[in-house]
Amino acid sequence: MSIQAINVRNQFRGKVKEIIRGDVVSEVDVETPWGVVTSVITTRSVDELALVPGSDVVALVKSTEVSIAKI
């Protein structure tokens, strides 16, 4: 999978530091050169993206939300 185009200006490359799994949503902490960014995403998305600590990701920050894309 490759990201073709995305309309988010604030993108931070990093590695998944920690995942706190819940039944429906999970917290994903991403370590970036500028600090830790936390995203709350569905646990299903964590599983579909096969996110684990150490995964290379991009945190996409748009006002009140942080999205995660695995790279």
Secondary structure, DSSP 4 states (H G I P E B T S, - for coil): --------SEEEEEEEEEEE--SSEEEEEEEETTEEEEEEEEHHHHHHTT--TT-EEEEEEETTEEEEEE-
